[in-house]
Amino acid sequence: MPITCDKPFRTMNQEEFGAIAYDVMHHAFAIHNEMGRFFDEPVYEQELLRRLGARASKEVIVRATHGDFEKPYRLDLLVDGGAIFELKAVRQLHDQHRGQLIHYLKMTGAAHGKLINFRPPQVEHEFVNSTENQAARRCFQINVDRWNQAVPGADRMQEIVIAFLRDWGVGLDLQLYTDAVAHFFGGRERVEQEIDVMSHGQRVGRQMVRLVNPTTAFKLTALRRDLEAFESHTRRFLEHTRLEHVLWINVGSAEVTFAVISKG
């Protein structure tokens, strides 16, 4: 299976999840009142686990696999076999925290999860929902109108990306997709390289890029707008490096677009 969980996992409706979340928040508020807000996340996690007892498991591992590539993720708290809670001890919740939980919901097929932040003076908590099921995320169109198979590495890039997207679906964390590409092109140590940045014939710095070969980089995005601006800045980037091409894959919710951006 391309995505697996090391604990039995069941999906639940909103009403069932809401009842579980009510119980969990009762304990979260009590912990915050008794212990205050200045401990680190693992302390709150362990205390919440202690209070919930056998109902809860911490750091449940969910794995994304494709071929010989594997990437594990750890859910902070799984309650009653299907309710996912992500715990934080930060100044305030941000979109990256919401995005992390949405990623976990999509991987497991769960529709509902909750963020709990113990650091503020009052416990901060948010419901996070995912409306995209796994089958729908595997149904996407492929646009190769601006792809150039003659660019070294382009044919293999297209084959690899389409294959793991058919396994996992679109809409997951971009870092997962990027790590998978790096793996199949020889690993991070080989793919991630520093190159010179030039201006008017002089080197002005070094920049880390991801390469499929010495003159071709790759970039995965999930842009819904500003695609022209991204391409414009990529062309400017190319003009100040030795690179000739960027293999650009934009992973949308309904369409995956492959484009080659070339110097000149």
C-alpha positions in Angstrom: 0.0 0.0 0.0 1.4 3.5 -0.9 0.2 5.1 2.4 0.0 3.0 5.6 -0.5 3.6 9.3 1.2 1.5 12.0 -2.1 1.5 14.1 -5.5 0.3 13.0 -7.3 3.5 11.7 -11.0 4.1 11.2 -12.8 7.1 9.7 -15.5 8.8 11.7 -18.3 11.4 11.0 -18.3 14.9 12.3 -20.6 14.2 15.2 -18.4 11.3 16.5 -15.3 13.4 16.1 -16.9 16.3 17.8 -17.8 14.2 20.9 -14.2 13.0 21.2 -12.9 16.5 20.7 -15.1 17.7 23.5 -13.6 15.1 25.9 -10.0 15.9 24.8 -10.5 19.6 25.2 -11.9 19.1 28.7 -8.5 17.5 29.6 -6.5 20.1 27.7 -8.2 23.0 29.6 -7.6 21.2 32.9 -3.9 20.7 32.1 -3.4 24.3 31.1 -5.1 25.5 34.3 -2.9 23.2 36.5 0.4 23.4 34.7 0.4 26.8 33.0 1.6 27.6 29.6 5.4 27.5 29.7 6.2 23.8 29.2 7.3 22.4 25.8 5.0 20.4 23.6 6.2 16.9 24.7 5.2 17.6 28.3 1.6 18.5 27.4 1.5 15.6 25.0 2.5 13.1 27.7 0.2 14.5 30.3 -2.7 14.4 27.9 -1.8 10.9 27.0 -1.7 9.9 30.7 -5.2 11.4 31.3 -6.8 9.8 28.2 -5.3 6.4 29.0 -5.9 3.5 26.6 -8.0 5.6 24.4 -5.0 7.5 23.0 -1.8 6.7 21.2 1.0 9.2 20.7 3.4 9.7 17.7 1.5 7.2 15.5 3.5 6.7 12.3 1.9 7.1 8.9 4.2 6.2 6.0 4.2 7.2 2.3 6.0 4.7 0.2 6.6 4.4 -3.5 9.1 1.8 -4.9 12.0 1.9 -2.5 11.2 5.4 -1.3 9.7 5.8 2.2 8.9 8.9 4.3 7.4 8.5 7.8 5.2 11.1 9.5 4.2 11.1 13.2 0.8 12.0 14.4 1.0 13.7 17.8 -2.1 12.1 19.2 -4.6 9.5 17.9 -7.7 9.1 20.0 -10.2 6.2 19.7 -8.5 4.9 16.6 -9.5 7.7 14.3 -9.4 11.2 15.8 -6.2 13.1 15.0 -5.0 15.9 17.3 -1.9 18.0 16.7 -0.4 19.6 19.7 1.6 22.9 19.7 3.3 25.1 22.2 3.9 28.2 20.1 2.9 31.9 20.3 0.0 31.4 17.9 -1.2 29.0 15.3 -0.2 29.7 11.7 -1.2 28.4 8.3 1.7 26.0 8.3 0.3 24.2 11.3 -3.1 24.0 9.6 -1.4 22.7 6.4 0.4 20.1 8.4 -2.8 18.7 9.9 -4.6 18.8 6.5 -1.7 16.8 5.1 -2.2 14.2 7.8 -6.0 14.1 7.2 -5.5 13.5 3.5 -2.9 10.8 4.1 -5.2 8.9 6.5 -8.5 9.6 4.7 -9.8 11.3 7.9 -12.2 14.2 7.4 -11.7 16.0 10.7 -8.9 16.9 13.0 -8.0 19.5 15.7 -5.1 21.7 16.6 -4.4 22.5 20.3 -1.9 25.2 21.3 -0.9 25.3 25.0 1.4 28.4 24.8 -1.1 31.3 24.8 -2.6 32.6 28.1 -5.8 30.8 27.0 -5.7 27.5 25.2 -5.9 28.1 21.4 -7.8 25.4 19.5 -9.2 25.0 16.0 -11.1 22.4 14.0 -9.4 21.5 10.7 -11.4 19.7 8.0 -10.5 18.0 4.7 -13.2 17.5 2.1 -11.1 15.7 -0.5 -11.2 11.9 -0.4 -8.3 9.8 -1.5 -9.9 8.5 -4.7 -10.7 12.1 -5.9 -7.1 13.2 -5.3 -5.8 10.5 -7.6 -8.0 11.8 -10.5 -6.2 14.7 -12.1 -5.4 15.9 -15.6 -1.9 16.1 -17.0 -0.8 19.1 -19.0 2.4 18.7 -21.0 1.9 21.4 -23.5 5.1 23.2 -22.5 7.1 20.1 -21.6 10.2 19.3 -23.6 11.3 15.6 -23.5 14.5 16.5 -25.3 15.8 18.3 -22.1 18.0 15.7 -20.3 16.1 14.2 -17.4 12.7 15.5 -18.5 11.3 12.1 -19.6 12.3 10.4 -16.4 11.0 13.3 -14.3 7.6 13.1 -15.9 7.4 9.3 -15.4 8.5 9.5 -11.8 6.1 12.3 -10.8 3.1 10.9 -12.5 3.7 7.5 -10.9 3.9 8.6 -7.3 1.0 11.1 -7.8 -1.1 8.1 -9.0 -0.1 6.3 -5.8 -0.6 9.2 -3.3 -2.8 11.7 -5.0 -2.4 15.5 -5.3 -2.8 18.0 -2.4 -0.2 16.6 0.0 2.8 18.4 1.4 5.1 19.5 -1.4 8.1 18.5 0.6 7.0 14.8 0.2 6.9 15.1 -3.6 10.2 17.0 -3.6 11.9 14.4 -1.4 10.6 11.6 -3.6 12.0 13.2 -6.8 15.4 13.7 -5.1 15.4 10.1 -4.0 14.8 8.7 -7.5 17.5 11.0 -8.9 20.2 9.8 -6.6 19.4 11.2 -3.2 19.6 14.6 -1.5 23.4 14.6 -1.3 23.6 14.2 -5.1 20.6 16.4 -6.0 21.1 19.4 -3.7 24.1 21.4 -4.9 25.5 24.9 -4.6 26.0 26.9 -7.7 27.6 30.2 -8.4 25.4 33.3 -8.8 26.8 35.8 -11.3 26.2 39.5 -12.0 27.9 41.4 -14.8 30.6 38.8 -15.0 31.4 38.6 -11.3 30.4 36.0 -8.7 28.2 37.5 -6.1 27.3 34.4 -4.1 26.4 30.8 -4.0 22.9 29.3 -4.1 21.6 25.9 -3.1 19.5 24.3 -5.9 18.1 20.9 -6.7 19.6 19.4 -9.9 18.7 16.5 -12.2 22.0 17.2 -14.0 24.7 19.9 -14.0 22.7 22.3 -16.2 19.1 21.5 -15.2 17.3 22.1 -11.9 13.8 21.1 -10.9 11.0 22.8 -8.9 7.7 21.6 -7.7 5.0 24.1 -6.7 1.3 24.1 -5.8 0.4 27.6 -7.2 -3.2 28.6 -7.9 -2.3 32.0 -9.2 0.8 34.1 -10.1 2.1 31.5 -12.4 3.4 34.1 -14.9 5.2 35.9 -12.1 6.8 32.6 -11.0 8.0 32.0 -14.5 9.3 35.5 -15.0 11.4 35.3 -11.8 12.7 31.8 -12.7 14.0 33.2 -16.1 15.8 35.9 -14.2 17.2 33.3 -11.9 18.5 31.3 -14.9 20.2 34.4 -16.4 22.4 34.7 -13.3 23.5 31.1 -13.1 25.1 28.4 -15.3 21.8 26.6 -15.5 20.1 26.2 -18.8 16.7 24.8 -17.8 14.3 24.4 -14.8 11.9 21.5 -14.9 8.8 23.0 -13.3 5.9 20.8 -12.1 2.9 22.6 -10.7 0.7 20.2 -8.7 -2.8 21.6 -8.7 -6.0 20.1 -7.3 -7.3 19.0 -10.6 -4.4 19.4 -13.0 -0.7 18.7 -12.9 1.3 20.9 -15.3 4.7 20.1 -16.6 6.7 22.9 -18.1 10.3 23.5 -19.1 11.6 27.0 -18.4 14.8 27.6 -20.4 17.4 30.4 -20.5 17.1 33.0 -23.2 
